[in-house]
Amino acid sequence: MNDKQTITIAAKCAPDEQILTSIEKAGLTAVELYTNNNCLRELHKIKKDCKKFPFRYAVHAPNDCYEPDLLAELVDELKAEVVVFHDIFWDDEWEQIALVFKNVKTKLCIENTHSVHEPLKLMRRFGMQRCLDLEHLQMQCAGVYEEEFLPVIRQAAHIHLTGYFYGSDLWHTHIHHSPQHGIYFLNLIRREGYSGFVVSEAKTSLQTYDEFKKLNDFYKLWESKLDKN
């Protein structure tokens, strides 16, 4: 990597103190918090728990409510670098989201859930950015089509990656569950000049210290081999 290009592996989890403790113990330095209506109703506790840790944060907006003011308060308090949204809101709600976050220092990113073109209207209208979910993209394309993937990788401001490959049952597993496939994508992302978080988006049963440690070890090994090239 050049001096300006940094890929940081992040774990995705709920804002739960026990899980965050496991992530810190495993040696990871970044987290994407997924939130819901219940989380935002306990905002004081969530902020207090998360600020106990020295993580770099991203936040995934709730899919079960519309609370831009509470979300912005959390993002601002944690100095979260990225907020990820699904395209589930009405036009007037998007306008309000853009207004509420106008003075919050963060990147507003739209995730592709069913189409890689899904974020484009919000990128054009509000200057939001692309969260590229590579698991969703492989499902959408029934595999890996590298030539077509490269332009959207270059556009990405934030990336989700898992152990999934097309035809497998590894949906929402950690990156290290498919080592060769994970290395392939990390190399591809790096080659295209991406800098930022690569979030390992694993289901709750895999959010354990042992799994987080394996994830960090996998990343550190990949990173160490780059230094020798």
N, CA and C of each residue as an Amber inpcrd file, in Angstrom:
protein
   687
   0.8350000  -1.2000000   0.0000000   0.0000000   0.0000000   0.0000000
   0.8720000   1.2530000   0.0000000   0.4050000   2.2920000  -0.6880000
   1.1300000   3.5470000  -0.6040000   0.8040000   4.2360000   0.7100000
   1.4770000   5.3560000   0.9610000   1.3510000   6.0200000   2.2580000
  -0.0650000   6.5200000   2.5270000  -0.8080000   6.8160000   1.4560000
  -2.1320000   7.3810000   1.6200000  -3.2320000   6.3350000   1.5720000
  -2.8860000   5.0810000   1.2960000  -3.8960000   4.0310000   1.1510000
  -3.8810000   3.1340000   2.3760000  -4.9760000   3.1220000   3.0990000
  -5.0840000   2.3080000   4.3080000  -6.4110000   1.5640000   4.2990000
  -6.3280000   0.2530000   4.4050000  -7.5170000  -0.5710000   4.5610000
  -7.5900000  -1.0090000   6.0170000  -8.7140000  -0.7410000   6.6470000
  -8.9200000  -1.1020000   8.0490000 -10.0560000  -2.1070000   8.1390000
  -9.7650000  -3.2770000   8.7020000 -10.8050000  -4.2820000   8.9040000
 -11.6420000  -3.8990000  10.1260000 -12.9500000  -3.8980000   9.9450000
 -13.8730000  -3.5880000  11.0330000 -14.8290000  -4.7470000  11.2440000
 -15.2630000  -4.9210000  12.4710000 -16.2870000  -5.9160000  12.7940000
 -17.6320000  -5.2200000  12.8820000 -18.6780000  -5.9330000  12.4670000
 -20.0290000  -5.3830000  12.5970000 -20.7300000  -6.0610000  13.7600000
 -21.3730000  -5.2490000  14.6080000 -22.0380000  -5.8220000  15.7810000
 -23.0400000  -4.8290000  16.3410000 -23.8480000  -5.3050000  17.2570000
 -24.7380000  -4.4260000  18.0130000 -23.9040000  -3.6130000  19.0060000
 -24.4150000  -2.4830000  19.4640000 -23.7010000  -1.6910000  20.4730000
 -23.8120000  -2.3340000  21.8520000 -23.2190000  -3.4990000  21.9670000
 -23.2730000  -4.3220000  23.1720000 -21.8930000  -4.3440000  23.8190000
 -21.8210000  -3.9700000  25.0840000 -20.5190000  -3.8350000  25.7410000
 -19.7290000  -5.1400000  25.7560000 -20.3840000  -6.2500000  25.9510000
 -19.6870000  -7.5300000  25.9980000 -19.0640000  -7.8750000  24.6390000
 -19.8160000  -7.6530000  23.5650000 -19.2790000  -7.9360000  22.2310000
 -18.1420000  -6.9640000  21.9010000 -18.3130000  -5.7100000  22.2320000
 -17.2590000  -4.7250000  21.9820000 -15.9830000  -5.0690000  22.7470000
 -16.1360000  -5.5900000  23.9570000 -14.9740000  -6.0220000  24.7360000
 -14.2300000  -7.1460000  24.0120000 -14.9790000  -8.0890000  23.4560000
 -14.3640000  -9.1960000  22.7090000 -13.6250000  -8.6920000  21.4790000
 -14.2010000  -7.7160000  20.7950000 -13.5560000  -7.1540000  19.6050000
 -12.2480000  -6.4710000  19.9780000 -12.2820000  -5.6940000  21.0450000
 -11.0580000  -5.0150000  21.4920000  -9.9980000  -6.0260000  21.9030000
 -10.3960000  -7.0350000  22.6480000  -9.4580000  -8.0690000  23.0990000
  -8.8340000  -8.8010000  21.9110000  -9.5970000  -8.9550000  20.8350000
  -9.1030000  -9.6570000  19.6500000  -8.1100000  -8.8210000  18.8450000
  -8.0120000  -7.5370000  19.1410000  -7.0290000  -6.6870000  18.4830000
  -7.5560000  -5.8470000  17.3330000  -8.8580000  -5.9240000  17.0610000
  -9.4380000  -5.0960000  16.0100000  -9.6170000  -3.6600000  16.4980000
  -9.5600000  -2.7210000  15.5690000  -9.5520000  -1.3080000  15.9590000
 -10.7560000  -0.5270000  15.4360000 -11.6350000  -1.2010000  14.6990000
 -12.7670000  -0.4840000  14.1090000 -14.0250000  -1.3370000  14.1750000
 -15.1620000  -0.6630000  14.2760000 -16.4520000  -1.3320000  14.4400000
 -17.5110000  -0.5940000  13.6320000 -18.3830000  -1.3640000  12.9780000
 -19.6250000  -0.7900000  12.4550000 -20.7620000  -1.2640000  13.3470000
 -21.4130000  -0.3260000  13.9810000 -22.5320000  -0.6300000  14.8750000
 -23.8230000  -0.7180000  14.0810000 -24.5420000  -1.8330000  14.2210000
 -25.8830000  -1.8180000  13.6540000 -26.8610000  -1.4290000  14.7510000
 -27.8300000  -0.6290000  14.3640000 -28.7560000  -0.0470000  15.3250000
 -30.1900000  -0.3660000  14.9170000 -31.0820000  -0.2090000  15.8690000
 -32.5120000  -0.3550000  15.6070000 -33.2650000   0.6130000  16.5180000
 -34.5600000   0.5400000  16.4620000 -35.3890000   1.4530000  17.2430000
 -35.1030000   1.3350000  18.7390000 -34.9390000   0.1120000  19.2270000
 -34.6640000  -0.0920000  20.6520000 -33.3480000   0.5550000  21.0690000
 -32.3260000   0.4380000  20.2160000 -31.0280000   1.0540000  20.5190000
 -31.1730000   2.5650000  20.6960000 -31.8570000   3.1700000  19.7550000
 -31.9700000   4.6220000  19.8050000 -32.8110000   5.1080000  20.9770000
 -33.6690000   4.2220000  21.5080000 -34.4560000   4.5740000  22.6970000
 -33.6110000   4.4790000  23.9700000 -32.4370000   3.8780000  23.8560000
 -31.5010000   3.7870000  24.9810000 -30.2220000   4.5340000  24.6440000
 -30.3690000   5.6800000  24.0350000 -29.2300000   6.3790000  23.4570000
 -28.1700000   6.7390000  24.4870000 -28.5870000   7.1710000  25.6650000
 -27.6120000   7.5500000  26.6950000 -26.7240000   6.3580000  27.0540000
 -27.3230000   5.1920000  27.2510000 -26.5510000   3.9890000  27.5910000
 -25.6380000   3.5780000  26.4420000 -26.1690000   3.6090000  25.2160000
 -25.3780000   3.2050000  24.0530000 -24.1530000   4.0990000  23.9040000
 -24.3450000   5.3950000  24.0320000 -23.2180000   6.3160000  23.9150000
 -22.1940000   6.0640000  25.0200000 -22.6800000   5.8750000  26.2330000
 -21.7820000   5.6310000  27.3710000 -20.9780000   4.3550000  27.1750000
 -21.6370000   3.2680000  26.7550000 -20.9460000   1.9880000  26.5660000
 -19.9120000   2.0790000  25.4430000 -20.3010000   2.6730000  24.3190000
 -19.4020000   2.7070000  23.1640000 -18.1950000   3.6030000  23.4000000
 -18.3610000   4.6390000  24.1900000 -17.2510000   5.5580000  24.4360000
 -16.2200000   4.9880000  25.4050000 -16.4880000   3.8270000  25.9540000
 -15.4890000   3.1520000  26.7960000 -14.3520000   2.5690000  25.9560000
 -14.5610000   2.5010000  24.6470000 -13.6060000   1.8200000  23.7680000
 -12.9670000   2.8180000  22.8030000 -11.7220000   2.5460000  22.3910000
 -11.0050000   3.4940000  21.5220000 -11.2260000   3.2380000  20.0310000
 -12.3310000   2.6220000  19.6670000 -12.5630000   2.2410000  18.2840000
 -12.7870000   3.4390000  17.3720000 -12.4460000   3.2270000  16.1130000
 -12.9920000   4.0460000  15.0360000 -14.3560000   3.4360000  14.7000000
 -15.3630000   4.2830000  14.5850000 -16.7140000   3.7670000  14.4220000
 -17.3110000   4.1300000  13.0650000 -18.1370000   3.2160000  12.5770000
 -19.1630000   3.4890000  11.5800000 -20.4800000   3.0800000  12.2260000
 -21.5810000   3.5960000  11.7050000 -22.8970000   3.2760000  12.2530000
 -23.8240000   2.8980000  11.1030000 -24.5430000   1.7930000  11.2720000
 -25.5660000   1.3970000  10.3090000 -26.9080000   1.8970000  10.8170000
 -27.5760000   2.7020000  10.0040000 -28.8620000   3.2770000  10.4050000
 -29.9100000   2.1880000  10.5880000 -30.8830000   2.4130000  11.4580000
 -31.9470000   1.4240000  11.6640000 -32.7830000   1.2150000  10.4040000
 -33.2570000  -0.0150000  10.2590000 -34.2020000  -0.3320000   9.1830000
 -35.6350000  -0.4290000   9.6900000 -35.8160000  -0.2610000  10.9970000
 -37.1600000  -0.4350000  11.5700000 -37.7540000   0.8570000  12.1230000
 -37.0950000   1.9900000  11.8290000 -37.6450000   3.2620000  12.2960000
 -37.0110000   4.4020000  11.5150000 -37.5690000   5.5700000  11.6960000
 -37.0380000   6.7850000  11.0800000 -36.8170000   7.7990000  12.1950000
 -35.5470000   7.9080000  12.6360000 -35.2070000   8.8070000  13.7400000
 -33.8890000   9.5240000  13.4280000 -33.8910000  10.3900000  12.4290000
 -32.6270000  11.0040000  12.0130000 -31.9540000  11.8430000  13.0910000
 -32.7360000  12.5000000  13.9440000 -32.1180000  13.3380000  14.9810000
 -31.3750000  12.4940000  16.0140000 -31.9970000  11.4000000  16.4490000
 -31.3370000  10.5140000  17.4060000 -30.1160000   9.8500000  16.7810000
 -30.2500000   9.4450000  15.5280000 -29.1250000   8.8260000  14.8340000
 -27.9650000   9.8050000  14.7040000 -28.2590000  11.0360000  14.3230000
 -27.2100000  12.0450000  14.1850000 -26.5300000  12.3280000  15.5200000
 -27.3000000  12.3060000  16.5970000 -26.7190000  12.5180000  17.9260000
 -25.7140000  11.4110000  18.2640000 -26.0740000  10.1660000  17.9620000
 -25.1650000   9.0490000  18.2070000 -23.9070000   9.1710000  17.3530000
 -24.0910000   9.4430000  16.0830000 -22.9610000   9.5480000  15.1540000
 -22.0140000  10.6640000  15.5730000 -22.5730000  11.7920000  15.9360000
 -21.7610000  12.9350000  16.3340000 -21.0010000  12.6420000  17.6250000
 -21.6750000  12.0170000  18.5860000 -21.0500000  11.7150000  19.8760000
 -19.8820000  10.7490000  19.7250000 -20.0450000   9.7580000  18.8480000
 -18.9910000   8.7420000  18.6660000 -17.9630000   9.1430000  17.6150000
 -18.1920000  10.2940000  16.9850000 -17.3290000  10.7300000  15.8750000
 -17.2410000   9.6330000  14.8060000 -18.3760000   9.0130000  14.5490000
 -18.4200000   7.9380000  13.5540000 -18.0510000   8.4850000  12.1840000
 -17.2160000   7.7470000  11.4890000 -16.6880000   8.2170000  10.2100000
 -17.6490000   7.9800000   9.0560000 -18.5640000   7.0350000   9.2440000
 -19.4820000   6.6370000   8.1720000 -20.8400000   6.3200000   8.7940000
 -21.9180000   6.6750000   8.0770000 -23.2610000   6.2040000   8.4060000
 -23.7950000   5.4770000   7.1720000 -24.2480000   4.2480000   7.3590000
 -24.7610000   3.4420000   6.2530000 -26.2860000   3.4020000   6.3140000
 -26.9130000   3.6420000   5.1790000 -28.3660000   3.5900000   5.0610000
 -28.7670000   2.5820000   3.9910000 -29.9170000   1.9590000   4.1840000
 -30.6180000   1.2860000   3.1010000 -31.5870000   2.2900000   2.4780000
 -31.8850000   2.1030000   1.2010000 -32.7850000   3.0150000   0.5050000
 -34.2370000   2.6400000   0.8080000 -34.6800000   3.0250000   2.0170000
 -36.0200000   2.6160000   2.4680000 -36.9010000   3.8110000   2.8220000
 -36.3980000   5.0190000   2.5920000 -37.1230000   6.2020000   3.0490000
 -37.8000000   6.9380000   1.8900000 -38.8320000   7.7180000   2.2220000
 -39.5190000   8.5520000   1.2530000 -38.6470000   9.7470000   0.8920000
 -38.9650000  10.3890000  -0.2440000 -38.1450000  11.5100000  -0.7210000
 -38.0260000  12.6220000   0.3220000 -39.1430000  12.9640000   0.9710000
 -39.0830000  14.0440000   1.9550000 -38.2650000  13.6370000   3.1800000
 -38.2460000  12.3380000   3.4930000 -37.4250000  11.8560000   4.6080000
 -35.9400000  11.9390000   4.2650000 -35.5860000  11.6260000   3.0160000
 -34.1850000  11.7750000   2.5990000 -33.7540000  13.2390000   2.6790000
 -34.6410000  14.1330000   2.2970000 -34.3190000  15.5570000   2.3940000
 -34.0450000  15.9580000   3.8400000 -34.8460000  15.4210000   4.7620000
 -34.6490000  15.7330000   6.1730000 -33.3640000  15.1160000   6.7000000
 -33.0580000  13.8910000   6.2800000 -31.8000000  13.2470000   6.6890000
 -30.6080000  14.0930000   6.2490000 -30.6210000  14.5300000   4.9980000
 -29.5260000  15.3640000   4.4910000 -29.4000000  16.6540000   5.2990000
 -30.5250000  17.2280000   5.6820000 -30.5220000  18.4720000   6.4580000
 -29.9930000  18.2420000   7.8670000 -30.4580000  17.1810000   8.5220000
 -30.0440000  16.8930000   9.8990000 -28.5380000  16.6290000   9.9780000
 -27.9930000  15.9520000   8.9610000 -26.5680000  15.5930000   8.9880000
 -25.6670000  16.6470000   8.3470000 -26.2420000  17.7720000   7.9440000
 -25.4810000  18.7860000   7.2130000 -24.2330000  19.2260000   7.9660000
 -24.3240000  19.3590000   9.2690000 -23.1960000  19.8580000  10.0640000
 -22.5220000  18.7650000  10.8950000 -22.8340000  17.5080000  10.5960000
 -22.1810000  16.3840000  11.2760000 -21.0440000  15.8910000  10.3910000
 -19.8570000  15.8040000  10.9580000 -18.6810000  15.4180000  10.1830000
 -18.6530000  13.8880000  10.0120000 -19.2470000  13.4200000   8.9250000
 -19.2970000  11.9880000   8.6390000 -19.6220000  11.8070000   7.1660000
 -19.4970000  10.5750000   6.6770000 -19.8970000  10.2420000   5.3110000
 -21.2460000   9.5370000   5.3580000 -22.1940000  10.0070000   4.5850000
 -23.4810000   9.3440000   4.4520000 -23.3970000   8.4060000   3.2520000
 -23.5370000   7.1150000   3.4960000 -23.3490000   6.1090000   2.4460000
 -24.6010000   5.2700000   2.2640000 -24.9100000   4.9580000   1.0110000
 -26.0660000   4.1490000   0.6640000 -25.5950000   2.7780000   0.2200000
 -26.1580000   1.7510000   0.8360000 -25.7580000   0.3660000   0.5590000
 -26.5910000  -0.2270000  -0.5790000 -25.9300000  -0.9810000  -1.4410000
 -26.6550000  -1.7430000  -2.4560000 -27.2510000  -2.9950000  -1.8100000
 -28.5650000  -3.0810000  -1.7660000 -29.2150000  -4.2630000  -1.1980000
 -29.7640000  -5.1820000  -2.2810000 -30.2840000  -4.6030000  -3.3810000
 -30.8250000  -5.4430000  -4.4500000 -30.2850000  -5.0660000  -5.8240000
 -29.6010000  -3.9180000  -5.9260000 -29.0340000  -3.4950000  -7.2040000
 -27.8540000  -2.5760000  -6.9510000 -26.8160000  -2.7510000  -7.7470000
 -25.6390000  -1.8940000  -7.6060000 -25.9570000  -0.4560000  -8.0090000
 -27.0440000  -0.2670000  -8.7670000 -27.4380000   1.0760000  -9.1840000
 -28.2910000   1.8010000  -8.1340000 -28.7150000   1.0780000  -7.1490000
 -29.6230000   1.5900000  -6.1220000 -29.1630000   2.9000000  -5.4700000
 -27.8590000   3.0450000  -5.1350000 -27.4390000   4.2760000  -4.4540000
 -27.3540000   5.5000000  -5.3540000 -27.3750000   5.3150000  -6.6730000
 -26.9750000   6.3960000  -7.5710000 -27.8590000   7.6380000  -7.4540000
 -29.1670000   7.4580000  -7.3110000 -30.0470000   8.6320000  -7.2680000
 -29.7400000   9.5050000  -6.0510000 -29.3970000   8.8560000  -4.9260000
 -29.0940000   9.6170000  -3.7050000 -27.6850000  10.2020000  -3.7500000
 -26.7890000   9.5200000  -4.4320000 -25.4550000  10.0610000  -4.6440000
 -25.5370000  11.3330000  -5.4870000 -26.3800000  11.2950000  -6.5130000
 -26.5170000  12.4550000  -7.4030000 -27.2680000  13.6010000  -6.7170000
 -28.3380000  13.2660000  -6.0330000 -29.2010000  14.3260000  -5.5060000
 -28.6310000  14.9930000  -4.2560000 -28.0510000  14.1900000  -3.3520000
 -27.6270000  14.7260000  -2.0620000 -26.1150000  14.6630000  -1.8360000
 -25.3650000  14.1630000  -2.8130000 -23.9210000  14.0390000  -2.6150000
 -23.5370000  12.9460000  -1.6420000 -24.4590000  11.9850000  -1.4270000
 -24.1260000  10.8460000  -0.5790000 -23.1510000   9.9330000  -1.3150000
 -22.6280000   8.9450000  -0.6120000 -21.5780000   8.1040000  -1.1830000
 -22.0120000   6.6460000  -1.1850000 -21.1920000   5.8160000  -1.7900000
 -21.5390000   4.4110000  -1.9830000 -20.9630000   3.5320000  -0.8870000
 -21.8400000   2.7620000  -0.2250000 -21.4110000   1.6170000   0.5810000
 -21.5650000   0.4040000  -0.3200000 -20.4600000  -0.2200000  -0.6710000
 -20.4880000  -1.3660000  -1.5740000 -20.5140000  -2.6550000  -0.7620000
 -21.6340000  -3.3550000  -0.8320000 -21.7610000  -4.6510000  -0.1620000
 -21.4380000  -5.7300000  -1.1810000 -20.2710000  -6.3590000  -1.0150000
 -19.7990000  -7.3330000  -2.0100000 -20.5300000  -8.6660000  -1.9200000
 -21.1080000  -8.9700000  -0.7730000 -21.9550000 -10.1560000  -0.6750000
 -23.2200000  -9.9540000  -1.5160000 -23.8700000  -8.8310000  -1.3400000
 -25.0710000  -8.5310000  -2.1250000 -24.7480000  -8.4790000  -3.6170000
 -23.6030000  -7.8870000  -3.9510000 -23.2380000  -7.7500000  -5.3610000
 -23.0450000  -9.1120000  -6.0260000 -22.4130000 -10.0490000  -5.3150000
 -22.2470000 -11.3930000  -5.8760000 -23.5890000 -12.0930000  -6.0700000
 -24.5050000 -11.8890000  -5.1270000 -25.8430000 -12.4600000  -5.2810000
 -26.5680000 -11.8490000  -6.4840000 -26.4330000 -10.5300000  -6.6210000
 -27.1110000  -9.8320000  -7.7020000 -26.5930000 -10.2680000  -9.0750000
 -25.3070000 -10.5910000  -9.1290000 -24.6720000 -10.9390000 -10.4040000
 -24.4790000 -12.4410000 -10.5910000 -24.9120000 -13.2360000  -9.6170000
 -24.7360000 -14.6960000  -9.6610000 -23.2700000 -15.0690000  -9.8420000
 -22.4180000 -14.4010000  -9.0940000 -20.9910000 -14.7210000  -9.1390000
 -20.1440000 -13.4670000  -9.1230000 -18.8920000 -13.6140000  -9.5390000
 -17.9420000 -12.5150000  -9.5940000 -17.6850000 -12.1680000 -11.0620000
 -17.9150000 -10.9000000 -11.3920000 -17.6230000 -10.3940000 -12.7240000
 -16.6780000  -9.2130000 -12.5570000 -15.3790000  -9.5500000 -12.5150000
 -14.3790000  -8.5850000 -12.0850000 -14.4120000  -7.3030000 -12.9070000
 -14.5090000  -7.4270000 -14.2080000 -14.4740000  -6.2420000 -15.0620000
 -15.6080000  -5.2750000 -14.7220000 -16.7730000  -5.8290000 -14.3700000
 -17.9190000  -4.9890000 -14.0140000 -17.8620000  -4.5120000 -12.5730000
 -17.1510000  -5.2490000 -11.7330000 -17.0400000  -4.8560000 -10.3280000
 -16.0940000  -3.6720000 -10.1340000 -15.0820000  -3.5620000 -10.9830000
 -14.0320000  -2.5650000 -10.7560000 -14.5510000  -1.1280000 -10.6820000
 -15.4480000  -0.7040000 -11.5800000 -15.9190000   0.6900000 -11.4790000
 -16.6150000   1.0120000 -10.1590000 -17.3880000   0.0610000  -9.6200000
 -18.0870000   0.3610000  -8.3660000 -17.1500000   0.2460000  -7.1620000
 -16.1280000  -0.5850000  -7.2570000 -15.1080000  -0.6040000  -6.2040000
 -14.4110000   0.7480000  -6.1500000 -14.1270000   1.3110000  -7.3110000
 -13.4570000   2.6160000  -7.3540000 -14.3400000   3.7170000  -6.7840000
 -15.6590000   3.5360000  -6.8840000 -16.6050000   4.5250000  -6.3430000
 -16.8010000   4.4020000  -4.8400000 -16.4420000   3.2790000  -4.2710000
 -16.8390000   2.9680000  -2.8910000 -16.1630000   3.8850000  -1.8780000
 -16.9630000   4.3160000  -0.9030000 -16.4460000   5.0470000   0.2560000
 -16.4390000   4.1630000   1.5030000 -17.0580000   2.9850000   1.3960000
 -17.2050000   2.0730000   2.5300000 -17.5330000   0.7120000   1.9300000
 -17.0080000  -0.3640000   2.5160000 -17.1900000  -1.6970000   1.9240000
 -17.6000000  -2.7070000   2.9840000 -18.5890000  -3.5340000   2.6370000
 -18.9640000  -4.7210000   3.4060000 -18.4700000  -5.9580000   2.6630000
 -17.8690000  -6.8760000   3.4010000 -17.3550000  -8.1160000   2.8140000
 -17.6050000  -9.2560000   3.7960000 -17.9060000 -10.4350000   3.2740000
 -18.1250000 -11.6150000   4.1090000 -17.3650000 -12.7970000   3.5230000
 -17.6030000 -13.9690000   4.0960000 -17.0250000 -15.1920000   3.5490000
 -17.8360000 -15.7880000   2.4180000 -18.9220000 -15.1270000   2.0430000
 -19.8230000 -15.6770000   1.0250000 -19.2040000 -15.6610000  -0.3700000
 -19.4120000 -16.7370000  -1.1100000 -19.2000000 -16.7350000  -2.5570000
 -20.4100000 -17.3960000  -3.1900000 -20.6810000 -17.0790000  -4.4290000
 -21.9300000 -17.4880000  -5.0520000 -22.0940000 -19.0100000  -5.0450000
 -23.2480000 -19.4600000  -4.5860000 -23.5430000 -20.8870000  -4.5070000
 -23.2070000 -21.5020000  -3.1630000 -22.5310000 -20.7470000  -2.2940000
 -22.1610000 -21.2700000  -0.9810000 -23.2770000 -21.0060000   0.0250000
 -23.1060000 -21.5790000   1.2160000 -24.0500000 -21.3170000   2.3100000
 -23.4020000 -20.4250000   3.3720000 -22.4680000 -19.5910000   2.9460000
 -21.6550000 -18.8010000   3.8670000 -22.1430000 -17.3540000   3.9790000
 -23.4370000 -17.1590000   3.7840000 -24.0220000 -15.8280000   3.9030000
 -23.8220000 -15.2960000   5.3210000 -23.3380000 -14.0670000   5.4180000
 -23.0770000 -13.4000000   6.7050000 -22.1610000 -14.2300000   7.6090000
 -21.0570000 -14.6780000   7.0300000 -19.9520000 -15.2350000   7.8080000
 -18.7680000 -14.2800000   7.6940000 -17.7980000 -14.4450000   8.5770000
 -16.6180000 -13.5850000   8.5370000 -15.7780000 -13.8550000   7.2900000
 -14.9890000 -12.8780000   6.9350000 -14.1550000 -12.9500000   5.7360000
 -13.2640000 -14.1900000   5.7550000 -12.7230000 -14.5340000   6.9160000
 -11.7660000 -15.6440000   6.9830000 -12.4100000 -17.0070000   6.8030000
 -13.7320000 -17.0780000   6.7310000 -14.3920000 -18.3620000   6.4900000
 -14.1890000 -18.8460000   5.0590000 -13.7970000 -17.9480000   4.1750000
 -13.3960000 -18.3160000   2.8060000 -12.0610000 -17.6420000   2.5270000
 -10.9690000 -18.2100000   3.0220000  -9.6800000 -17.4990000   2.9790000
  -9.2420000 -17.0750000   1.5780000  -9.3080000 -17.9810000   0.6240000
  -8.8380000 -17.6290000  -0.7180000  -9.7120000 -16.5510000  -1.3530000
 -11.0090000 -16.6930000  -1.1660000 -11.9400000 -15.7100000  -1.7170000
 -11.7540000 -14.3540000  -1.0290000 -11.5420000 -14.3820000   0.2790000
 -11.3050000 -13.1420000   1.0080000 -10.0350000 -12.4480000   0.5500000
  -8.9690000 -13.2120000   0.3690000  -7.7040000 -12.6490000  -0.1050000
  -7.8680000 -12.0700000  -1.5070000  -8.5990000 -12.7970000  -2.3560000
  -8.8520000 -12.3000000  -3.7070000  -9.5060000 -10.9260000  -3.6580000
 -10.5500000 -10.7710000  -2.8370000 -11.2490000  -9.4930000  -2.7880000
 -10.4150000  -8.4050000  -2.1280000  -9.6950000  -8.7360000  -1.0710000
  -8.8460000  -7.7280000  -0.4390000  -7.7750000  -7.2380000  -1.4120000
  -7.1930000  -8.1530000  -2.1680000  -6.1990000  -7.7530000  -3.1690000
  -6.8240000  -6.8760000  -4.2560000  -8.0330000  -7.2400000  -4.6730000
  -8.7270000  -6.4700000  -5.7110000  -9.0580000  -5.0650000  -5.2100000
  -9.5720000  -4.9910000  -3.9920000  -9.9150000  -3.6980000  -3.3880000
  -8.6670000  -2.8180000  -3.2770000  -7.5980000  -3.4150000  -2.8250000
  -6.3420000  -2.6780000  -2.6670000  -5.8190000  -2.2070000  -4.0120000
  -5.8460000  -3.0930000  -5.0000000  -5.3240000  -2.7670000  -6.3340000
  -6.0410000  -1.5710000  -6.9500000  -7.3440000  -1.4460000  -6.6220000
  -8.1290000  -0.3510000  -7.1880000  -8.0230000   0.9350000  -6.3840000
  -7.1520000   0.9270000  -5.3620000  -6.8430000   2.1550000  -4.6480000
  -7.7790000   2.5100000  -3.5140000  -8.5980000   1.5510000  -3.0840000
  -9.5570000   1.8340000  -2.0180000  -8.8540000   2.0950000  -0.6940000
  -9.3150000   3.1070000   0.0300000  -8.9030000   3.3720000   1.4070000
 -10.1510000   3.4980000   2.2610000 -10.1460000   2.8490000   3.4190000
 -11.2850000   2.9510000   4.3150000 -11.5450000   1.6520000   5.0330000
 -12.7480000   1.5460000   5.5920000 -13.1440000   0.3460000   6.3190000
 -13.5450000  -0.7560000   5.3450000 -13.1360000  -1.9760000   5.6540000
 -13.7250000  -3.1840000   5.0710000 -14.3630000  -3.9210000   6.2370000
 -15.6870000  -3.9390000   6.2390000 -16.4360000  -4.4660000   7.3820000
 -16.7500000  -5.9300000   7.1800000 -16.3080000  -6.7580000   8.1170000
 -16.6540000  -8.1760000   8.1200000 -18.0250000  -8.3140000   8.7540000
 -18.9980000  -8.6520000   7.9190000 -20.4020000  -8.5770000   8.3270000
 -20.9240000  -9.9850000   8.6410000 -20.7600000 -10.3980000   9.8830000
 -21.0940000 -11.7700000  10.2790000 -22.3200000 -11.8090000  11.1880000
 -23.0510000 -12.9150000  11.0960000 -24.2550000 -13.0970000  11.9040000
 -23.8980000 -13.1820000  13.3920000 -24.9150000 -13.0480000  14.2250000
 -24.7170000 -12.9320000  15.6680000 -23.9690000 -14.1220000  16.2590000
 -24.2410000 -15.3320000  15.7720000 -23.5910000 -16.5210000  16.3390000
 -22.0840000 -16.5230000  16.1160000 -21.6090000 -15.7030000  15.1870000
 -20.1740000 -15.6320000  14.8990000 -19.5200000 -14.3930000  15.5060000
 -20.2550000 -13.6980000  16.3420000 -19.7130000 -12.5100000  16.9950000
 -19.1550000 -12.8820000  18.3640000 -18.0720000 -13.6530000  18.3200000
 -17.4100000 -14.1580000  19.5240000 -15.9370000 -13.7570000  19.5090000
 -15.3210000 -13.8350000  20.6720000 -13.8940000 -13.5020000  20.7480000
 -13.0770000 -14.3730000  19.8000000 -13.3220000 -15.6760000  19.7890000
 -12.5380000 -16.5750000  18.9360000 -12.6540000 -16.1890000  17.4630000
 -13.8770000 -15.8630000  17.0310000 -14.0670000 -15.4860000  15.6330000
 -13.4150000 -14.1440000  15.3220000 -13.5360000 -13.1800000  16.2180000
 -12.9110000 -11.8830000  15.9950000 -11.3830000 -12.0150000  15.9650000
 -10.8440000 -12.9000000  16.8160000  -9.3880000 -13.1150000  16.8320000
  -8.9270000 -13.7530000  15.5180000  -9.6840000 -14.7210000  15.0230000
  -9.3390000 -15.3400000  13.7340000  -9.4070000 -14.3170000  12.6030000
 -10.3960000 -13.4470000  12.6620000 -10.5170000 -12.3940000  11.6510000
  -9.3050000 -11.4750000  11.6770000  -8.9130000 -11.0360000  12.8590000
  -7.7710000 -10.1370000  12.9640000  -6.4800000 -10.8310000  12.5390000
  -6.3130000 -12.0810000  12.9370000  -5.1140000 -12.8340000  12.5360000
  -5.0520000 -12.9950000  11.0180000  -6.2030000 -13.2880000  10.4130000
  -6.2860000 -13.4230000   8.9590000  -5.8650000 -12.1230000   8.2770000
  -6.3930000 -11.0160000   8.7630000  -6.0610000  -9.7220000   8.1660000
  -4.5780000  -9.3870000   8.3600000  -4.0710000  -9.6110000   9.5480000
  -2.6690000  -9.2800000   9.8210000  -1.7240000 -10.1080000   8.9470000
  -2.0630000 -11.3730000   8.7130000  -1.2480000 -12.2110000   7.8400000
  -1.2770000 -11.6680000   6.4150000  -2.4650000 -11.3200000   5.9260000
  -2.5770000 -10.7460000   4.5860000  -1.7590000  -9.4570000   4.4950000
  -1.8840000  -8.6040000   5.4930000  -1.1870000  -7.3350000   5.5050000
   0.3310000  -7.5270000   5.5320000   0.8040000  -8.5240000   6.3250000
   2.2450000  -8.7620000   6.4390000   2.8580000  -9.2190000   5.1100000
   2.0870000  -9.9500000   4.3400000   2.5880000 -10.4110000   3.0460000
   2.6850000  -9.2600000   2.0490000   1.8180000  -8.2650000   2.2020000
   1.9070000  -7.0880000   1.3350000   3.2250000  -6.3610000   1.5630000
   3.6430000  -6.2870000   2.8130000   4.8570000  -5.5610000   3.1570000
   6.1020000  -6.1770000   2.5270000   6.0130000  -7.4650000   2.1910000
   7.1550000  -8.1790000   1.6150000   7.1980000  -8.0870000   0.0990000
   6.1070000  -7.6020000  -0.4860000   6.0460000  -7.5080000  -1.9550000
   6.7470000  -6.2580000  -2.4630000
